[in-house]
Amino acid sequence: MNDLNERIVRAKSDGGELDSLLRDYLPFVQGVIAKQGYANVEYDEQLSVAMLVFVNCISQFDAEKGNFLTYLGVAIANRLKDEGKKQARATRQTISLDDTAADTAIQLASREAALQDYSVQEERQQIAEEIDMLSAALADYGIAFFDLEKVAPRQKRSRQLCAQLAHTILGDADMLDSLRRTKRLPARQLADKSGQSLKTLDKHRRYIMALVVILSGDYPSIQTFIPREEVSR
């Protein structure tokens, strides 16, 4: 068990460790908000929602199901997306409640809270299932799911280039077929079509292949966690 997983186990019963964990990984949470945040939701509200998700993820996390930070990032991104949609609906509606209507609203809010709790459970299950499916798919290409963070370029420009190259493959039936058959990057074809050097393609080959697998597969929750510039052309 790695250090982070050990801290998560302690945090489930130790309030001091929980507070320490939340402080130490606040920059990670802020990074997810920066990538996935919504302009129609106040930053402080987004941060509060994200930290609540963080606490829930700690209480629910099972180390055998995968990487905690990947799990946390996808969960926060999905919750912020839902929050953005709710705020958008709220701005289109003006509701005036008298006392009787207020009682009804409270009952409806209680029902909605119960439904949201059920939704969170389903979300966690969906994320776990997607991670399992993607792990198996990437293994065919010699890529470990939990190595994605290591192979991802640090510079935004390089990540955008990899995204463009992945979309080039997705838009070319021959290259896509070659990649799926051989489980290898069609480097020569991709170099000819993109104008990039073979050296550059080899440097980023695992990340490019991983993007092709993710973007062409049925992984809606995981795709949500990919920065926007890497999802669309």
Secondary structure, DSSP 4 states (H G I P E B T S, - for coil): --HHHHHHHHHTT-HHHHHHHHHHTHHHHHHHHHHH--TTS-HHHHHHHHHHHHHHHHHH--GGG--HHHHHHHHHHHHHHHHHHHHHHHHT------HHHHHHHHHHHHHHHHHHHHHHHHHHHHHHHHHHHHHHHHHTTT--GGGHHHHS-SSHHHHHHHHHHHHHHHT-HHHHHHHHHHSS--HHHHHHHH---HHHHHHTHHHHHHHHHHHHSS-HHHHHHS-HHHH--
